[in-house]
Amino acid sequence: MDVIDINPRKNGRPMGQLPPGLFRKIGLGAAAVAVLLIAYSCFYTVQEQERAAILTFGKYTGETRAGLHFKWPYPIQQVVKVPAELTQQITIGYHQNGETITPVEEEAMMITGDENIVSADAVVQWKISNIRDYLYNVDHPEQFLRNAASASIRSVIGSEKLDYAITDGKTDIQDKVRTKLIELQDIYQTGIQILDIKFQDIEPPGGQVEEAFREVTNAREEKNTKINNAAKYENERIPKARGEAQALLEKAEADKKSRILNAQGDVAKFNAIYEQYKASPDVTQSRLILETLEKILPNARIILSDSSGDTVKYLPLNELLPGAKPSSPPPSASNQGTQGGVSP
């Protein structure tokens, strides 16, 4: 038989009545959770590539670098983290997603100073240099940077001729665009530092125009190659020719000095002979004759004779010569007669 308890009280209190002190316990629990959340929100971490701006009641009051830091809970203070230590880049003229490259013709197409169309693709590398300016002076800093880069490129290319822009002027145009872009960041105080800008391509639109300019570029490169080869040959030949010319000049100078010295020696010798000749003309004349005969007839035997008497007087030169053998007296004048001469 079932027993039904119809007593409206249970455990000494009416049915449906909450235990005493329950709301107080719930309130204490909620307060504890709130305290934990507030305490947790007072600490924040800044990564290596980041810097954090501290806003006190919405006003910029400072910044912190990498590490664990304390702040007052919101709404007293809040933290805005930006990748200020990270080098970033934007592309002009195309978008790149991984390995997929999508051209953006409205950014790439530009008009040159000689009213031709050119396609220019560039990469701009930048960093955040001033957090306060970056957060407060420009609403959308990256979009501003993109617009400023595009305007700088159009301004510089618009002042150059197409032929110069697609050939030798690429580096010069890069430098001018970088300078103009830095000036814009300084004027508007964006807090952005421009590290570098590099053009990927500066070329005319596709089709026959591109092919024609490619042929012009190839011809110019071939011209430059030949000029460089000619300059190389010139640099090799000119020093060599100068060396040869200098050697010839030095040899000619040496020959000149040698001939002058020889001539001076001959003059001195002639003057010495002349002085002796003036002192004894006959002796000097005879000596010169004998020396001349020795040069003309080096192997001849010379006999001098006259007809002043019955016998021939002679000068035995043959016996006086080195290595000469004694010879017999000459034949008498009666047999030979008066003679004089040179016998070989």
C-alpha positions in Angstrom: 0.0 0.0 0.0 1.5 3.4 -1.1 2.0 6.2 1.5 1.7 9.8 0.3 3.3 12.5 2.4 1.3 15.7 2.1 3.3 17.6 4.7 4.2 21.0 3.1 7.4 21.2 5.2 10.5 19.3 4.7 13.7 19.6 6.7 12.0 22.2 8.8 11.3 24.8 6.0 8.4 25.2 3.6 8.7 23.5 0.1 10.1 25.9 -2.6 12.0 28.1 -0.2 15.7 28.8 -1.0 18.4 27.9 1.5 19.4 30.9 3.7 22.6 32.8 2.5 22.5 31.4 -1.1 22.4 34.9 -2.7 25.3 36.0 -0.5 27.3 33.0 -1.6 26.5 33.7 -5.3 27.5 37.3 -4.9 30.8 36.5 -3.2 31.5 34.0 -6.0 30.7 36.5 -8.7 32.9 39.1 -6.9 35.8 36.6 -6.7 35.5 35.9 -10.4 35.4 39.6 -11.3 38.4 40.2 -9.1 40.3 37.4 -10.9 39.3 38.7 -14.3 40.4 42.2 -13.4 43.7 40.9 -12.0 44.2 38.9 -15.1 43.5 41.9 -17.4 46.1 44.0 -15.5 49.0 41.9 -17.0 49.8 41.7 -20.7 52.6 40.3 -22.9 54.4 42.0 -25.8 56.1 39.7 -28.4 59.6 40.3 -29.8 58.3 41.8 -33.1 55.8 44.1 -31.3 55.6 47.3 -29.3 52.6 48.3 -27.2 51.0 51.7 -26.9 49.5 52.5 -23.4 46.3 54.5 -23.5 45.2 56.1 -20.2 41.5 57.1 -20.5 42.0 57.0 -24.2 45.0 59.2 -24.3 48.5 58.0 -25.4 50.7 58.0 -22.4 53.7 55.7 -23.3 54.8 52.5 -24.9 56.4 49.2 -23.9 58.7 46.7 -25.6 58.8 42.9 -25.5 58.1 41.2 -22.2 55.4 40.9 -19.4 54.0 44.2 -18.2 51.4 45.6 -15.8 48.6 48.1 -16.5 45.6 49.4 -14.8 42.4 47.6 -15.7 40.0 48.9 -18.3 38.6 51.5 -18.7 41.5 53.2 -16.9 44.1 51.9 -19.2 44.2 49.8 -22.4 47.0 48.4 -24.6 47.3 48.6 -28.4 49.9 46.3 -29.9 51.5 47.0 -33.3 54.3 45.1 -35.1 56.8 47.9 -34.8 59.9 45.7 -34.9 58.8 43.8 -38.0 59.9 44.7 -41.5 56.8 44.8 -43.7 56.2 45.2 -47.4 53.5 46.2 -49.8 53.3 45.6 -53.6 52.4 48.1 -56.2 51.0 46.9 -59.5 50.2 43.3 -58.3 49.0 41.3 -55.4 50.8 38.2 -54.2 49.2 35.5 -52.1 51.7 32.8 -51.5 53.0 31.8 -55.0 49.9 33.2 -56.7 50.5 36.7 -58.3 47.6 38.7 -59.5 48.3 41.8 -61.7 46.5 45.0 -60.8 46.6 47.0 -64.0 45.0 50.2 -62.6 48.1 50.5 -60.3 50.7 49.3 -62.8 49.7 51.3 -65.9 51.3 54.8 -66.0 52.0 57.5 -68.5 55.6 58.6 -69.2 56.8 62.1 -69.9 56.7 61.5 -73.6 53.1 60.4 -73.4 53.7 56.6 -73.7 52.2 53.9 -71.5 54.4 51.9 -69.3 53.7 49.1 -66.8 55.6 49.4 -63.5 55.6 46.9 -60.6 57.3 47.7 -57.3 57.8 46.4 -53.8 58.0 48.9 -50.8 59.7 47.7 -47.6 58.7 49.7 -44.5 58.6 49.7 -40.6 56.7 51.5 -37.9 59.1 54.1 -36.5 56.7 56.1 -34.3 53.7 54.3 -32.7 51.9 57.5 -31.6 52.0 59.0 -35.2 51.1 55.7 -36.7 48.0 55.3 -34.5 46.7 58.8 -34.5 47.8 60.8 -37.5 46.5 58.6 -40.3 43.3 56.6 -40.2 44.5 53.8 -42.4 48.3 53.9 -42.5 48.9 51.0 -44.9 46.3 52.3 -47.4 47.9 55.7 -47.1 51.3 54.2 -47.8 50.0 52.4 -50.9 48.5 55.5 -52.3 51.6 57.6 -51.5 53.8 55.0 -53.2 51.6 54.9 -56.3 51.5 58.7 -56.5 55.3 58.9 -56.1 55.9 56.4 -58.8 53.5 58.1 -61.2 55.1 61.5 -60.5 58.6 60.3 -61.2 57.8 58.2 -64.3 55.6 61.0 -65.6 58.7 63.2 -65.8 60.9 60.6 -67.6 60.9 59.3 -71.2 59.8 55.8 -71.9 63.1 54.8 -73.5 65.1 55.9 -70.4 62.6 54.4 -67.9 62.8 50.9 -69.4 66.5 50.8 -70.0 69.2 52.8 -68.1 67.0 54.8 -65.8 65.6 52.1 -63.5 68.0 52.7 -60.7 67.7 56.5 -60.9 63.9 56.3 -60.9 64.0 54.0 -57.8 66.1 56.6 -55.9 63.8 59.5 -56.9 60.7 57.5 -55.9 62.2 56.6 -52.6 63.1 60.2 -51.8 59.7 61.5 -52.7 58.0 58.8 -50.7 60.1 59.6 -47.6 59.2 63.3 -48.0 55.4 62.4 -48.0 55.8 60.4 -44.8 57.6 63.3 -43.1 55.0 65.8 -44.3 52.0 63.9 -43.0 53.9 62.4 -40.0 52.6 58.9 -40.5 55.1 57.2 -38.2 56.2 55.0 -41.1 59.9 54.5 -42.0 60.6 53.7 -45.7 63.4 51.2 -45.9 63.6 50.5 -49.6 61.7 50.4 -52.8 62.6 48.1 -55.7 61.0 47.9 -59.2 60.3 44.4 -60.3 59.5 45.4 -63.9 59.3 48.6 -65.9 58.2 47.7 -69.4 55.8 48.8 -72.2 52.5 47.1 -72.6 52.4 43.7 -74.4 52.2 43.1 -78.2 54.1 44.7 -81.0 55.1 47.7 -78.8 56.8 45.4 -76.3 58.5 43.4 -79.0 59.8 46.6 -80.6 61.2 47.9 -77.4 62.7 44.5 -76.6 64.6 44.8 -79.9 65.7 48.3 -79.0 66.9 47.1 -75.6 68.8 44.2 -77.2 70.5 46.5 -79.7 71.5 48.9 -76.9 72.9 46.0 -74.8 74.9 44.8 -77.9 76.1 48.4 -78.4 77.2 48.6 -74.8 78.9 45.2 -75.0 80.9 46.4 -78.1 81.8 49.7 -76.4 83.0 47.8 -73.4 85.1 45.4 -75.5 86.6 48.4 -77.4 87.3 50.1 -74.1 89.0 47.0 -72.9 91.1 46.7 -76.0 92.0 50.4 -75.7 93.0 50.0 -72.1 95.2 47.1 -73.1 96.8 48.7 -76.1 97.4 52.3 -74.9 99.6 51.4 -71.9 101.6 49.0 -74.1 102.0 51.5 -76.9 103.0 54.1 -74.3 105.6 51.7 -73.0 106.9 51.0 -76.4 107.1 54.7 -77.2 108.9 55.4 -74.0 111.4 52.7 -74.7 112.0 54.1 -78.2 112.5 57.6 -76.7 114.9 56.3 -74.1 116.8 54.4 -76.7 116.9 57.4 -79.0 118.1 59.5 -76.1 120.8 57.0 -75.3 121.9 56.9 -79.0 121.9 60.7 -79.0 124.2 60.9 -76.0 126.4 58.1 -77.3 126.9 59.9 -80.7 127.5 63.2 -79.0 130.2 61.6 -76.8 131.7 59.8 -79.7 131.7 63.1 -81.7 133.2 64.9 -78.8 135.9 62.2 -78.6 136.6 62.4 -82.3 136.9 66.2 -82.0 139.2 65.9 -79.1 141.3 63.4 -81.0 141.4 65.6 -84.1 142.4 68.6 -82.1 145.2 66.6 -80.4 146.4 65.5 -83.8 146.2 69.0 -85.1 148.2 70.4 -82.3 150.9 67.8 -83.0 150.7 68.6 -86.7 151.2 72.3 -86.1 154.3 71.4 -84.0 155.8 69.0 -86.6 153.9 69.0 -89.8 156.3 66.7 -91.7 156.5 64.0 -89.0 152.8 64.1 -88.4 152.1 63.9 -92.1 154.4 60.9 -92.5 152.8 59.2 -89.5 149.3 59.7 -90.8 150.4 58.3 -94.2 151.8 55.2 -92.5 148.8 54.7 -90.3 146.5 55.0 -93.3 148.6 52.5 -95.2 148.4 50.1 -92.3 144.6 50.4 -92.3 144.4 50.0 -96.1 147.0 47.3 -96.5 147.3 45.6 -93.1 149.4 42.6 -94.4 151.7 44.5 -96.7 155.5 44.9 -96.3 156.6 48.5 -96.8 160.1 49.3 -98.1 161.2 52.9 -98.6 164.2 53.8 -100.8 165.8 56.7 -102.5 168.5 57.2 -105.2 170.8 59.6 -103.4 173.9 57.3 -103.8 175.3 54.2 -105.3 173.7 52.0 -102.7 170.1 51.9 -101.7 169.4 53.1 -98.2 166.4 51.5 -96.7 164.4 51.4 -93.5 164.1 47.8 -92.3 160.5 48.1 -91.2 159.8 44.4 -91.8 162.4 43.5 -89.2 160.8 45.9 -86.7 157.4 44.5 -87.0 156.4 41.9 -84.3 157.2 38.4 -85.4 159.1 39.5 -88.5 162.1 37.4 -89.7 165.4 39.1 -90.6 165.8 39.7 -94.3 168.8 39.9 -96.6 170.1 43.3 -97.7 168.4 44.7 -100.8 170.2 44.3 -104.1 172.7 46.9 -105.2 171.6 49.9 -107.1 173.7 48.8 -110.1 171.6 45.7 -110.4 168.2 47.0 -109.4 168.4 50.6 -110.3 166.8 53.3 -108.3 163.4 52.2 -107.0 161.0 52.7 -104.2 157.6 51.1 -103.5 155.5 48.9 -101.6 155.5 45.1 -102.0 152.7 43.0 -100.8 
